[in-house]
């Protein structure tokens, strides 16, 4: 640390200590599970729909056919999941700005949140963080068993203590900055489609 | 020394244009209604507000410990932590980091702190091209105006205003006011800047001491793009934004978007704990008067603010005069109680831009006693001889009336009927500085005391 920086640091901390309030206790934070919905999958679907996200609940036996049918113009399909090849993998991008070439990106989320309709993604699932923001359309696989009730539960996920980057993503990019009218997209993905599909290892377990 | 900002006078221009004034009033009130509807759907809403207030008070009463804990954790995660005492130190740190990176372009997401520090002009004078990537903030940048609202910086502009502005700056169709078209124009013009920029900058909604993380909430995804695309991410954040744990973060995330827009959450709620491989992440912890405010017995509560803007959306003065009239970085009720801590004389008139109706306090998700602080600042201004003679006289009369129950009875029973029949000029005269240009609400059919006597005659007798 440079001498100037150390001086500023110490001056700020001295001033904070001199002005700090008398110690107040930290409250106990409940998870409010008494108010949680009985059907988490339905609650998740309703929540994400309010944020312009789309949920596919029907079985999607052939991912490639689904993607080709849903996004007929897509040329570059980036797959960040092992069970589907796509046309490109995130590891192919040397510079993270190169992800802007992606038409559709497919990912798997380790957790959904019923209260908000959010899906969790981190650098572990994304490999290259920008794939989720520079791709035009996003498709996220989510095991319905991995939907938690609310945000209190969500922040207990180990990603938030282990991963350098994690995002609770809720619908496609949007903005209400012009005239207060909400439109999609703003700067990032134009659409977000969540396919409720058991994780591959879960399928094997039930098979 | 700066002369005081005259918010009422500044608002005259905005009020003269009824299209903008009525539109803003309606739009912000609709946001307030959406906030109410969202809150009603959460049975534990009031409990969450209490928890949020208590967590913030706990964190601010252990601020030095949590700041050093954050520093240690973030450093261990590979983040480089800087400390800036004031705006100049902050701006210099940012410039030095950009210079070291050889970056002459910067993409940044919205940060009220960088507005407070006047970072953009500082960098532009030194040859750095700055692109604001939040749609509303970019509109204000292109129009050479500061933000008019802390959540929707260009909320005071109509679609027509934006269509004209974009046609001048981007060559788009001036007659196309379709919002999706205009957002598309912004997207097309901003995306190349994301891809080329050598550095990106964000603010932060929260700092988490336990994990050394910064948390950023946006709807556009522009903060994630600014932080993730270039190889240098700089985050500027005020020291008061610290909270202890991820567990406590949940309370604030449940309150923030619901209070701001009525949504359950923002589209992107992102946690940055450290840099990606091959990239650098810097966090600048900024004081700029915050530690001094912590020592103000009457006013330290404003440090609990999570910048949701619910107090602005509900404020009748803000809704009908627009954010730019405050002539300050932070505007509306929260601005009124924060700005005098930066420069008392310049912002000495702001505490009078309020009806003291208390609705700002009622909607605040962290329970800041905003209207009481506004009144407190009025007293400070009077004690420091910082206010106009007219307002001083109005305060003296109010003090006199409020401190004598009999006078209060006479005033409320005689004035209300009078408001119905008095000609406009008699109510909106120079002795009512705020009433100028504004209509007061229709008076109640009776005072509370009259209602009480009519409905509880027996108890009334006993209590008297």
Interface residues (C-beta under 8 A of the other chain):
Chain A: X5 X8 X9 X11 X12 X13 X15 X16 X17 X18 X19 X20 X21 X22 X23 X24 X25 X26 X27 X29 X30 X32 X35 X47 X50 X51 X96 X97 X100 X115 X116 X117 X118 X123 X129 X130 X132 X133 X134 X150 X151 X152 X154 X155 X156 X160 X161 X163 X164 X165 X166 X167 X168 X169 X170 X171 X172 X173 X174 X175 X176 X177 X178 X179 X180 X181 X183 X185 X186 X187 X188 X189
Chain B: X27 X30 X31 X42 X43 X44 X47 X50 X51 X54 X55 X57 X58 X60 X61 X62 X63 X64 X67 X68 X77 X78 X82 X83 X84 X85 X89 X133 X134 X135 X136 X139 X152 X153 X154 X155 X157 X158 X159 X162 X179 X180 X182 X183 X186 X187 X190 X191 X194 X195 X196 X211 X213 X219 X220 X221 X222 X224 X225 X228 X229 X239 X244 X246 X247 X248 X249 X250 X251 X253 X254 X261 X263 X264 X265 X266 X267 X268 X269 X270 X271 X272 X273 X274 X275 X276 X285 X287 X291 X292 X294 X295 X300
